[in-house]
Amino acid sequence: MQLQIKIKKIIFLIVIISILVSCGKNNDEKEKWEVIHEKLPAALTAVWGRNSNDIWAVGGNTVDQTGSLILHFNGKEWKRVYSNSDSDLWWIFGFDTGPIFFGGSKGLILKYSEGQFETMETPGDATVFGIWGVSENDLWAVGGNIINGAFAWRYNGDKWENAERFPAGLSRTQSLFKVWGENSEKVWLIGTNGKTIFFNGKDFIGQSTKTQYPLFTIHGNNNLNTTIVGGLVKGIILEYIDDSWVEKSPKNTPHLMGIFRRENQAYAVGINTSVLHQINNEQWEKIDTGIKSKKGLHSVWIDEKGGVWTVGGDVLAPPLTEGIMLYRSP
């Protein structure tokens, strides 16, 4: 009888300690997260930076019709930058010592270099949802018409052209949302209906993901598995393990739209300002940031100090409004 009482006391103490540890973790997270911007004149769809003193965020054409929302952070303050564009901007990609490229609606690609924006000539007028490249003279751009009409363009330092050998069927039946690669011979293009295409430097090869959900963003690094996030009714996380896509979504994963990896950490973001965290390819965990909002987070970026920047707003359907930006201190 006494043994049973002792066992019950031990179990009770273990439960209490577990609750306290869990609460401590949540409190730590809540203390680190803050709202930087909210109720902006357009939703923010992408955030990216060269470093913590040179960060860019972009979004839709503002409700006051003053053009595409572009914000820049110099390490001290955020300021709006004007580009003479009225397109909804969807993505940013650049180089630490080179130009920055912005993609958006109406086939728009802006090149920012030495303080000036240049509107680049492109092969079409569908929305550019993603840009990535190994150098400023070797770039990809992907997109489409959301429901159908996918495209992939290549830039060789001279002009943008339709990618050679791009599958004709995709041009009629799919849309692509992002492109990312480890190098010029290991590139992935992802989009609607769970579509994932691998480019080996010469040919496009379809890969099975065993999902019909839209796939929105892909990212990886040398330390962690390349990862795709997406969803619709529910969220999905896919990691590339042993040459195949393996689902790693925890229970009740929300619809996710953004993913970024740096060193041994990764963050994924989605609807209702949801944030998930992963360390060393281990289990994904949902974080309680203490920030409650119905806005969707569309993009996330980690700076070199470990600070986490994530942006969104009303991003699930046009018009893109009510921009929001959150920050987690290192």
Buried (B, 14 or more C-beta within 10 A) or exposed (E): EEEEEEEEEEEEEEEEEEEEEEEEEBEEBBEBBBEBBBEBBBBBBBBBBBEBEBBBBBBBBBBEEEBBBBBBBEEEEEEEBEBEBBBBBBBBBBEEEEBBBBBBBBBBBBBBEEEEBEEBEBBBEBBBBBBBBBEBEEBBBBBBEBEBBBBBBBBEEEEBEEBEEBBEEBBEBBBBBBBBBEEBEEBBBBBBEBBBBBBEEEEBEEBEBEBEBBBBBBBBBEEBBBBBBBBEEEBBBBBBEEEEBEEBBEEEBBBBBBBBBBBEBBBBBBBEBBBBBBEEBEEBEBBBBEBEBEBBBBBBBBBEEEBBBBBBBBBBEEEBBBBBBBBBEE
